Amino acid sequence: MHSEFELITRFFTPDPPGAEAGVTLGVGDDCTLLAPTPGQRLAVSVDTSVAGIHFPEDAPAVAVGHRALAVSLSDLAAMGARARWCLMSLTLPAADDDAWLGEFARGFHALCDATGTALVGGDVTRGELAIGVTVMGEVPPGQALTRSGARPGDLLAVTGALGGGAGGLALWRRGERDTDHPLLRRYLHPLPRLAAGLAMRGLASAAIDISDGLLADLGHVLEASGVGAELTPDTLPLAEGLVAALGEEGAREAGLHGGDDYELLLGLPPEHLDAARARLAALGLALTVIGYFSDEPGVQGVTVTGERGWQHFSGGAAP
């Protein structure tokens, strides 16, 4: 049985990131000391992932580590921020499963390395499995993407494809365990669109990441911007294999209501569409226009049922 300090030292103390990472004092003291880039604004977000709520209790440990960081980094992507640092609070039922901890740490550290995010501190405690991750990034003054900038006439567009997270969860519940299946990869190893968020600086009028479902997250933009939206649901870009897994109607519902996609939903002035598509194409990422923002309140073009994406306190189904 590891003590919490032995566990931190063995699994969650990376090599010192160095001055170039803006870390003057990292893991091992009461606080970490950071040196933000002069003139930049600090973007900070926190997410908690709970076993049986945000991911299946029998999910691969490497995927749990990856997802815990990915869902927080997705918030930085939606703001057009460059990822810099993260803190992790890990609650574990026990501290003696070295194999699980090693795989969890491998997934977490691999995404840190891939995104240039330095793990600079955190906490370990005992209890039901839960992971809280705080991420910090930087964005130049006046260039942050927000939910409140959409205007009537702006195009409504999404990166990548939709419904893959919901499709992957549906397959997991059916007993599919091939983690190379495209839908399971979308669900277990989502990719935060950090590069896309940076590319949309100066072009997008508004942005949000699609974590709770397209319609639910679009509703946040409409409320913040004081506009409505007209959707063309036939244009929704659906994830590979989604129709085969869920059928046409199920795939459409997953695209509209399913969570865990972590794509970006964008408002774009029409004159910026070509430039936005070119920048994202250079990243190997598609951009699809699925409607436009309007003066008329609410969402037109689709039938909005009572289901509006994931909500923690409304009896939503856990994995």
N, C-alpha and C positions, 0 to 999 in steps of 0.2 A: 504494500500500500504506500503510495507516494504521499508526502505532505504537499500542501498547495505550492510551497516554494520550490520543492523538487520538481513538481509537475511543470511549473512555469519555466524553470531553468532548462528542463529536458526538451519540452515540446514547443515552447512559445517565446524563446529568447533567440531571435535571429542574430546573425552577425551584426556588429555595430554598423548602422547605415552610413555614417560619416557626415561631414559637414555639407557635402553636396546635396544631401537629402533634407537639409534644414533641421537636423536633429542634433542638438548640442548635449543632450542627456537623454538616453533611451530607457529601455526596460531595466528595472532593478532598483529604482529609487522610489520615493513617495510620489513624485510627479515626474513626468517627462518634460523636457525643455525644448521648445521648438522655435525656429527662426523663420517666420513667414517671409516670403519675398516682398521687399519694400514696394509699397504702392498697390499691392494686390488686396482684394477683399477676401475674407475667409468665409468659405461655405462649409457648414457643419450639418450633419444629419445623423440620426440614430434609428436603428431598427432592431427588433427582437424577434428571433425565430424560436418557436416552441415545438418540441416533438409532439406529433399527433395533431397539431394545429397547422403549422406552416410546412411541415414535411413529414412523411411517414416515419413511424418509429423504427421501422426496419430498413430505412434508406441506407445506402452505402455511406460509410463514414466520410470518405473522400468527397462525396457529393454534398453532405451536410456542411463540411467545412467550406467548400466552394460557395454554396448557396448563401450561407450566412453573411459572407462578405459581399457577394454579388448584389444582393437585394439592397444593401446600403449604398454601394457604389452607383447603382442605377439612379439614385436621387441626385448625386453629383452630376451624372450625365445629363439629367433633365435640366439642370441649371447652367449647363455649359461650363462647368468647372473642371479644372485639372486635378486629379486625385493626388494627394500628397501623403497623408498619414491616416492611421486607424488605431482605435482602442477596442479591445474585446473583453467582455465579461462573460465567463463560461460557468454555467451551473451544471454539475455532473452528479448522477446518482452515486457513483463510486469513482475512485481514482486509481484502480488497479488493472484496468483493461488497456494495456500498452498497445495492443494491436489496433484497437479502435482509435485510441488517441493519436497514434502515429499516422493513421490514414486521414483522420480529421485534420491534423496539422498539415499534412501533405497537400490536401485540397485547399486549405486556407492560404498557406504560404505560396503555393503555385500561382494563385490569382493575385496575391500581393506582388509577386515578381512580374507577372504579365502586365500589370497595370501601373507599375511604379509607385505602389502604395507601401509605405513603411509601417509595420506594426511597432508601436512605440509604448505600449503599456496595456494594462487591463487588470482583471481580477479573476480568481477562481474560487468557487464556493460549492457546497454540497446541496443537492436538491434534485427535483425533476429536470431532465435535460432541457436546457434553454441557452441560447447564445445571443447576447446583446452586442452589437457592433456599432461603434460611433466612427464615422468617417469625416475627414477634413480635407478640403480642397481649396483651390485658389481660382479667382476669376478677376479680370481687370475691372476697374470701376465703370459702371454703366453698361457692361457687356453681359451681365447675367441674364439667362433666359428665365422668364417667370410665367406664372399661370394667368397673369392679369393683362397681357398685352394684345390679345386677339381683338380684331375689329371686324365689323360687318364687311363682307367682300373678301376677306382673307380666305385662302384655301385651307382646308383641313386635310392633313396628310399624316401618314404613319411610315416609320421605317420598317424594313424587314417583313415578317409575316406574323399573322395573329392566330391565336387558338392553340398554339403548340403546347403551352403550359397545361392548359385544361385537358388537352388530348393525352399528354403524357401521364397526367394524374389518373385519367380514366383507364388507361392501359395498365398502370401499376395496380389499381384496384381490381382489375381482372386477372392479375397474376403474372403479367408480362415482366420479365426481369432481365431482358437483353438491354443493357445500358447503352449499346450502340444503336438501338432503334432511334430514328430521328426525333420522334416525339418524346421519348424518355430522356434523350439528351437535352432537348429544349426545357423539360421540366426539372431535371436533376442538376443540369449544368448551364443555367441561363447566363447569357453574356451581356454585362452592362454596356450600354452604347456610349462609352466615354468619348471615343474619337468622333462619333457622330455629333455629340453635344458640342464639342469644340468646333466642329465644322459648321454648325448652324449659327454660331455667333455672328451677329450683324445681318443675318438673313431671316431667321424665324422671329415672328412677333410674339409667340407664346409657345410654351412647351410643358409637358408633363410626362413622366414615365408610366407605362401601362402595367401596373402591378395588381390592381383590383378588378380589372376588366375594362374594355374600351368605353362602354357607356358610363360606367361609374366614374372613371377618371376624366372623361370628357365633361361630365357634370361639374367637376371641380373647376375646370377651365371656364365653362360658361358662367358659373357663379362669380368667379374672381374677375372676369372680364366684362360681365354685364351684357352678354350677347346670347344668341341662340345658335343653332346649327342645323343644317340640312345635310343628311347623310344619303349616300347612294350605296346601299348595302351590297349590291351586286359587284361592286369594285373591291370589296374587302380582300386583301391578299392573305390567303389561308396557308397555314404551315403544311409542309410536305407530309403526306400520309394522313392528313386529318380527315378528309372525306372518307377514305377507306376505313378508318378506325371508327368514326362516329356517324357516318352517313351524311348526306347533304344538309339536312335540317340540323342535325347535331353539330356539324362543323360550323354552320353559320351561327348557331347559338354560342358555341365556344369562342368564335371570333368576336362576337358582340359583348358577351358577358364573362368569358373565362378570364381568370387572373393569371399571374405568374408569367406573362410574356416578356416584360421588361424591354419592350420596344419604346420608341419615343413617339408621342402624339404631338404634332406641330401645327401651329398657325403660320401660314406663309402668305405674305403679299404676293399676288399673281406675278408681278415683275421679278420676283426672286426665285421662281420655281426652277428655271433652267439652271441657275447657278447652284441651287441646293442639290438638284439631281446630279450635277457634275461632281460636286464635292463628295457626295456620298458614294457615287459610282467609283470614285478613286479609292474608296475604302472597301469596295466590294459589297456595297449595301444598297438595296433598292429603296426607292421612295415612291409611295403610291398615294395619289390624291383620292380621298374617299368622300369628299363633300366640301362644304364651305360654311363659314360663319355668317350669321344673318342677324337682322334686327328682331325677328320674331322669337319670343322666348321659347325655351325648351328645345327638344330634339325632334326634328321632322324627318320623314322618310322611312322610319322604322316604327314598329309597334313596341313601345316600351312596357314590358310587363313589370310585375312587382320585383322581379329579380334584377338587381342592379350591381352585380359583382360582389366581391367578398366584403363582409362587414363582421367585425369580431363579436359584436354583442347583439346580433339578430338571429342567432341560431343557425349560422352557416355550417355546412358539413365540413368536418375535419377530414384530413387524408385517412 
